């Protein structure tokens, strides 16, 4: 590029300014999508938003392993002992439980979707248009021959992972029955989200009050939550049933759960659609030390699983039918001094 000028100095300054402008545009392109090599050479997708927020998704398991805010703080827990080597599932982040949650069925615990290699979806079905400021990736999983031996059903599992302009992380899953023999199938599902917290003893969960739940530690007996919030003093493994808590402040009536972290003065807000149940889990010290080999002895203090799920009533699809489930996570400033979560501040 050459600009004619009577003054060489002015010409030089103009060229420099133009070059700086071009370079700035090239380096500040956002949102962005990058394919990179992760741990042990596994392929991952890096999503970046304009204010330095980011998310990472491994093709192994269709697994979100990182979600960072504008300060570079990690919002998801990922075990330092996580094994990034098939067929072991990755400990932390957001594992996908499909076609089975836990051991409620004939296949391996939590299903096989979390330890299969997913593909980039070159032809995703129409979804509500994402904002131009969203970075997103579309993935797809189809059954292998081994999967069909365990669970003899053909399916297409499509998922979009999107990072929004305000840093919100959204996972939208679609499962379609592609059986050619006219056979329906049923499945259970969960986004097994591991949140990073400062100290589990200083965390409370709101939004699950007065709901019935099954307590795995008490032979899966049914109880009703009586407190105004859930706090943690020992191992917790409870499944809330038909979660129908709605905020009347939101015109779309989307349900939400709030995870308040006192030390970090942060609240995670969990919104979900198509997922009637919720699971709350922390292994505490004895289980994390003795039974979970890919988790540090003290890690239980800094993680909490709050999972959006469909378990109590399995989803049944006839051939050609499709189910859609959606999870949206956001993080907002908060303080215990404000008392009960005010929905008007988070919706």
C-alpha positions in Angstrom: 0.0 0.0 0.0 1.4 3.4 -0.9 -0.1 6.8 -0.1 1.2 9.9 -1.9 1.9 12.9 0.3 3.9 16.0 0.1 5.3 15.3 3.5 7.2 12.0 4.0 6.7 12.2 7.7 2.9 12.5 7.4 2.9 9.6 4.8 4.8 7.4 7.2 2.4 8.2 10.1 -0.6 7.4 7.9 0.8 4.1 6.8 1.7 3.1 10.3 -1.8 4.0 11.6 -3.4 2.0 8.8 -1.2 -1.0 9.5 -1.9 -0.8 13.2 -5.6 -0.7 12.4 -5.4 -3.7 10.1 -3.4 -5.7 12.6 -5.9 -4.8 15.4 -8.8 -6.0 13.3 -6.9 -9.3 12.5 -6.0 -9.9 16.2 -9.3 -8.9 17.7 -11.6 -11.0 15.5 -14.3 -12.4 17.8 -16.0 -14.5 18.6 -13.6 -17.2 17.5 -13.5 -21.0 17.0 -10.2 -22.9 16.9 -9.4 -26.6 16.6 -6.4 -27.5 18.7 -4.5 -30.4 20.3 -5.3 -31.0 23.9 -3.9 -33.3 26.6 -2.5 -36.6 25.2 -3.0 -35.2 21.7 -6.8 -35.4 21.9 -8.6 -32.9 19.6 -10.4 -30.0 21.3 -12.4 -26.9 20.2 -11.5 -23.6 21.8 -14.3 -21.0 21.8 -13.4 -17.4 22.6 -15.6 -14.3 23.2 -14.6 -10.7 22.7 -13.8 -10.0 26.3 -11.4 -12.8 26.9 -14.0 -15.3 28.1 -13.5 -18.8 26.7 -14.6 -22.4 26.7 -13.0 -25.7 25.6 -14.8 -28.8 24.3 -13.0 -32.1 23.7 -14.2 -34.3 20.8 -13.6 -37.2 23.2 -16.9 -37.4 25.0 -18.3 -34.2 23.5 -16.9 -33.0 26.8 -16.7 -29.4 28.0 -13.6 -29.2 30.1 -13.2 -25.4 30.6 -15.3 -22.3 31.0 -13.5 -19.1 32.0 -14.7 -15.6 32.7 -13.2 -12.3 31.6 -10.6 -12.5 34.3 -9.4 -15.9 33.2 -10.9 -17.6 36.3 -11.9 -21.2 35.7 -15.6 -21.8 36.5 -15.6 -25.5 36.1 -13.8 -28.1 38.3 -11.5 -30.4 36.4 -9.5 -32.9 38.4 -5.7 -32.6 38.3 -5.8 -36.4 38.1 -8.3 -36.6 35.2 -7.3 -39.3 32.7 -7.5 -38.0 29.2 -7.1 -41.4 27.7 -9.9 -43.5 26.1 -11.9 -45.4 27.3 -11.7 -43.7 30.7 -14.1 -40.8 31.1 -12.8 -37.4 32.0 -13.3 -36.4 35.6 -14.7 -32.9 35.8 -16.1 -30.3 33.4 -19.5 -31.4 31.9 -19.7 -35.1 31.2 -22.7 -36.2 29.1 -24.7 -39.1 30.6 -26.4 -40.9 27.7 -28.3 -43.2 27.1 -28.3 -44.0 30.8 -27.8 -42.1 34.0 -25.8 -43.9 36.7 -26.6 -47.7 36.8 -30.3 -47.3 36.1 -30.2 -49.7 33.1 -28.4 -52.3 31.1 -25.3 -50.4 29.9 -22.2 -49.1 31.7 -22.7 -46.5 34.4 -23.6 -43.1 32.9 -23.7 -44.6 29.4 -21.2 -44.5 26.6 -21.5 -41.0 25.1 -18.9 -39.6 27.5 -16.2 -42.0 26.3 -16.8 -41.9 22.5 -15.1 -39.7 19.9 -17.6 -37.2 18.6 -17.4 -35.5 15.2 -17.9 -31.9 14.0 -21.4 -31.7 12.6 -21.1 -30.2 9.1 -24.9 -30.1 8.6 -26.6 -29.3 11.9 -30.4 -29.0 12.0 -32.0 -25.6 12.3 -31.6 -24.1 15.8 -32.7 -20.7 17.2 -30.2 -18.4 15.6 -27.4 -17.5 17.9 -26.3 -13.9 18.3 -23.5 -12.9 16.0 -21.5 -12.3 19.2 -21.8 -16.0 20.2 -18.9 -18.5 19.5 -20.3 -22.0 19.0 -19.6 -25.4 17.7 -21.9 -28.2 16.6 -21.0 -31.9 17.3 -22.6 -35.2 16.4 -22.5 -38.7 17.8 -23.8 -41.9 16.1 -23.6 -45.4 17.6 -20.6 -47.7 16.9 -21.0 -51.5 16.4 -20.0 -52.0 20.0 -22.6 -49.5 21.1 -25.3 -51.4 19.2 -24.4 -54.6 20.9 -24.9 -53.0 24.3 -27.8 -50.8 23.4 -29.4 -51.9 20.0 -30.8 -48.6 18.9 -29.7 -46.3 16.0 -29.7 -42.7 16.9 -28.2 -39.3 16.1 -27.1 -37.2 19.1 -26.4 -33.6 18.1 -25.1 -31.0 20.4 -24.3 -27.3 20.1 -22.0 -25.7 22.7 -22.2 -21.9 22.6 -20.4 -19.1 24.5 -22.5 -16.0 24.7 -21.6 -12.3 24.7 -22.1 -12.1 28.4 -20.1 -15.2 29.1 -23.0 -17.6 29.5 -22.4 -21.2 28.4 -25.2 -23.0 26.6 -25.4 -26.7 25.7 -28.3 -27.7 23.4 -28.7 -31.4 22.8 -30.9 -33.2 20.3 -31.4 -36.9 20.2 -33.2 -38.5 17.2 -34.4 -42.1 16.8 -33.1 -43.3 13.5 -34.2 -47.0 13.8 -35.3 -48.5 10.5 -37.3 -51.3 12.1 -40.0 -49.2 13.6 -38.8 -49.7 17.1 -39.1 -47.0 19.7 -36.4 -46.5 22.4 -36.1 -44.9 25.8 -33.2 -43.3 27.5 -32.2 -41.2 30.5 -29.9 -38.3 30.4 -27.9 -35.7 32.4 -25.4 -32.9 32.0 -23.1 -33.9 34.9 -21.8 -30.4 35.5 -18.9 -30.0 38.0 -18.7 -26.4 39.3 -15.6 -25.0 40.8 -16.2 -23.5 44.3 -13.9 -21.9 46.9 -15.0 -24.1 49.9 -17.9 -26.5 49.8 -18.7 -25.7 53.4 -19.4 -22.1 52.4 -21.7 -23.0 49.5 -25.5 -23.1 49.4 -27.9 -24.2 46.6 -31.2 -22.5 46.2 -34.2 -23.2 44.0 -34.9 -26.9 45.1 -36.9 -26.1 48.2 -40.0 -28.2 49.0 -39.2 -30.7 46.2 -39.3 -34.5 46.6 -35.9 -36.2 46.2 -34.3 -39.7 46.3 -31.3 -40.0 48.6 -28.8 -42.5 47.2 -27.0 -42.7 50.6 -30.3 -43.9 52.2 -31.2 -46.7 49.8 -32.8 -44.2 47.4 -35.7 -43.5 49.8 -38.0 -40.6 48.9 -38.0 -37.5 51.0 -39.1 -33.9 50.7 -36.6 -31.0 51.0 -37.6 -28.9 54.0 -34.9 -26.2 54.3 -34.7 -22.9 52.5 -31.4 -24.0 50.9 -29.1 -26.9 50.6 -25.8 -26.6 52.5 -23.0 -29.2 52.8 -21.4 -30.9 55.8 -21.0 -34.5 54.5 -21.3 -36.6 51.4 -24.4 -35.7 49.3 -26.0 -37.7 46.5 -29.6 -36.7 46.0 -31.8 -36.6 43.0 -34.7 -34.1 42.9 -37.7 -35.3 41.0 -39.8 -33.5 38.4 -38.1 -30.2 39.2 -40.8 -27.5 38.4 -39.6 -24.4 40.2 -40.3 -21.4 38.1 -39.5 -17.7 38.4 -42.5 -15.6 37.8 -40.1 -12.7 37.1 -39.1 -14.2 33.8 -41.6 -14.0 30.9 -40.5 -17.3 29.5 -40.9 -19.0 32.8 -37.5 -20.8 32.6 -36.7 -22.8 35.7 -33.4 -22.0 37.5 -31.2 -23.2 40.3 -28.7 -21.0 42.1 -25.3 -22.0 43.6 -24.1 -19.3 45.9 -20.3 -19.3 46.7 -19.8 -17.1 49.8 -16.0 -16.8 49.6 -15.9 -15.9 45.9 -19.0 -13.7 46.2 -20.3 -15.5 43.0 -23.5 -17.1 42.1 -23.9 -19.7 39.4 -27.3 -19.7 37.8 -28.5 -22.9 36.1 -31.4 -22.8 33.7 -32.7 -25.8 31.9 -35.4 -26.9 29.4 -36.6 -30.5 28.6 -34.8 -31.7 31.8 -37.3 -32.2 34.6 -34.9 -33.6 37.3 -31.9 -32.3 39.1 -29.0 -34.1 40.8 -26.8 -32.6 43.6 -23.6 -34.5 44.4 -20.4 -34.1 46.4 -18.4 -37.2 47.4 -16.8 -35.7 50.6 -13.5 -36.9 52.0 -13.9 -40.7 52.6 -15.2 -41.5 49.1 -12.9 -39.2 47.3 -9.9 -40.6 49.1 -10.8 -44.3 48.9 -13.0 -44.9 45.9 -12.3 -42.2 43.3 -8.8 -42.8 42.0 -8.8 -39.9 39.4 -9.7 -37.2 42.0 -7.4 -35.6 44.5 -7.9 -36.3 48.2 -8.9 -32.7 49.0 -10.6 -31.9 45.7 -14.1 -32.5 47.2 -13.7 -29.1 49.0 -13.6 -27.3 45.7 -16.2 -28.9 43.6 -20.0 -29.4 43.5 -22.1 -31.2 40.9 -25.5 -29.8 40.2 -26.9 -31.7 37.2 -29.8 -31.0 34.9 -31.3 -34.4 34.1 -34.1 -36.5 32.8 -34.2 -39.7 34.9 -37.4 -40.4 36.8 -39.4 -40.6 33.6 -37.2 -41.8 30.7 -37.6 -40.1 27.4 -39.2 -42.4 24.8 -38.9 -41.7 21.0 -40.5 -43.4 18.1 -38.6 -43.6 14.8 -38.1 -40.2 13.4 -39.0 -38.4 16.7 -36.5 -36.0 18.3 -36.0 -34.8 21.9 -34.3 -31.5 22.8 -32.7 -30.6 26.1 -31.0 -27.3 26.9 -28.7 -26.2 29.7 -27.6 -22.6 30.2 -25.0 -21.6 32.8 -24.1 -18.1 33.9 -22.1 -16.6 36.7 -23.1 -13.3 38.5 -21.7 -11.4 41.5 -23.4 -12.2 44.8 -23.1 -12.1 48.6 -24.7 -13.9 51.5 -25.5 -10.6 53.0 -28.2 -10.1 50.4 -30.0 -13.1 51.9 -32.2 -15.3 49.7 -31.4 -15.1 46.0 -33.4 -12.3 44.2 -34.5 -13.7 40.8 -34.7 -10.2 39.4 -31.0 -9.8 39.8 -30.1 -13.0 37.8 -32.8 -13.2 35.1 
